[in-house]
Amino acid sequence: MAPSLPPASQLASSSLASKKVAIVGAGPGGLAAAMLLAHAGAKVTVYEKASQPGGRSAFMEIDGFRFDTGPTFFLYPEILREIFTRCGFDLDRMVKLTRLKHLYDLVFEDGPRLGLTTDPTRLEAEIAKISPEDSRQVRRFLKDNRGKFARFIAPLQRPFNSWRDLLKPDMLRALPVLSPFSSIDKDLSRYFKNPRTRLAFSFQSKYLGMSPYRCPSLFTILSFMEHEYGIYHPEGGTGSVMAAMTEAAESLGVTIRLNTAVETIVTKDGKAVGLKTSEGTQSADAVIVNGDFARTIQKLLPDTSRRKWSNEALASKKYSCSTFMMYLGLRGTMPGKGHHTIFLSSDYQSNFAEIEAGKILSPRASLYVQNACVTDPTLAPEGCTALYVLMPVGNLREGGYQWDEAATQEARQIVFNRLRDAGFGEIEDRIMVEKTVTPLDWQEEYDVHRGAVFNLAHSLDQMLHLRPHNRYEDVGSVYLAGGGTHPGSGLPVIFEGARISADLVIRDLAKMPASIAEMPTPGLTLMPECSRG
């Protein structure tokens, strides 16, 4: 992919030398934006509430076991490579990325078990275990989605500020292959008759926190990208990539202030002019918000200054599902289990309907399990296993499931039951380290609105120009980076969104005369404490 706005990257560094940019949150979007802006010459400061950078892409280390907190692999790392290259670094020299030959074990509760790879011939053979007829359509699916992906690259590389952006040539070229009013499952029915085959090419909609029966058909490209480009494990986990981004940013002159919560964006005459933290007020020519959008923007800016994205408007939006997480340090290894296992309920459609309703925990839940030690034994003490288990659950909402201690124990027992059903056996007596994260934890500890870890849902009415804009609409000199803005969730897309936002800042600041940032004066808008990035 080429940079989203090439002219911005060609601006002379001297034109931004006096400009100060403040970034709220050191998540992947914030770190990528910091690198790009510092490379362009701006003075960049990143404020992070937590004690380490990375946001939900950081890691946790407990008694020698190392776990990814959120994302567990890299899909299409080329975007991040390009960001590193543009800033003068080589990603592959800073992080060891291993392309997995075996993508994942796909286990259907009612059979069969598939071992999926990027080899089309082997993929056909595995799909034939479900349906020989469907296996003969695999290459047609890959070919058609190769064209869909190629056509939709350009629209994902630029901002969408209004409906008029839908009429630009790149979008008009993409529209014929998008089937905008079709779901993933419906689109896949053009290739595959067996519902389990369609699930094998659609469970990736969970990366967006959505059901394949509702997720727009555009996102069949997620499965295609896995099979076409592979998936990558960074040695040491996703947190090692965040560490490399931090190192690159700091070497470019970025200041990263950890353990520093931002309380409010300081505004004057409808524009951001700085931030207020526990350390005082810092001036800025531009502010990039890299936090969970719905949660963070309500804390950073008063409702009266948010005409389009008011509290009422945010309450009316659709949000992704949440997750119940278990991070387990186990005695002994699991050499017979793949790096990734997807365990799909025999009643997947009803299971996801229960998740969307958010009122109960389904005893027939599906699971995602990462057993990364089979690839990277550095993640656990010798002879041990770091197991990451994700169970999709409903997000927090009025009248929804109440996450108290009893609920946590209920969810925990469901996970162990389902691990046993998935073929992992009895593992409770092997546990050396255990940590759980509930939707309530996601909201209160990680500042994720309603615990919806995949942000605003990627429904047709919340995509492109209908998603929060990279150049924030309600307050001047504020920009957004992260899964809650255009283009959306998932690490490759977040990196692309950060590149779009950084290029907008570069272009906008290059037009400014001298720095207009001012220290606050009476009358500036202030707001109480902010979330983390």
Protein Blocks (a to p, Z undefined) as FASTA:
>chain_A
ZZfblmlmmpcfklmmmpccddehjafklmmmmmmmmmnopacddddfblbehijmmccd
eehiacdfklmbdehkllmmmmmmmnopafklmpccdddfblbacddfkopaddddfbfk
lmmmmmmmmommlmmmmmmmmmmmmmmmmmmmmmmmpccfbfklmmpmklmmmmmmnomm
bcfklmmmmmmmblklmmmmmmmmmmnopafklgcfklmmmmmmmmmnopaddehijklm
mmmmmmmmmmnopacdehiacfbdcdeehiafbdcdfkbccddfbdcddddfklmmmmmp
cfklmmklgfklmmmpccdddddddddddedddfkbcfbdcdddfblmlmmmmmmnopac
cfkbccddddfklmmmmlpcehiacdddddddddddehiacddfklmmmmmmmmmmmmmm
nonapaklmpfbdcdddfklmmmmnopghhianlpafbfklghjlpccfbdfkbghiace
djkbcfbecjklmmmmmmmmmmmmmmmmmmpccdfbdcddehiacddddddZZ
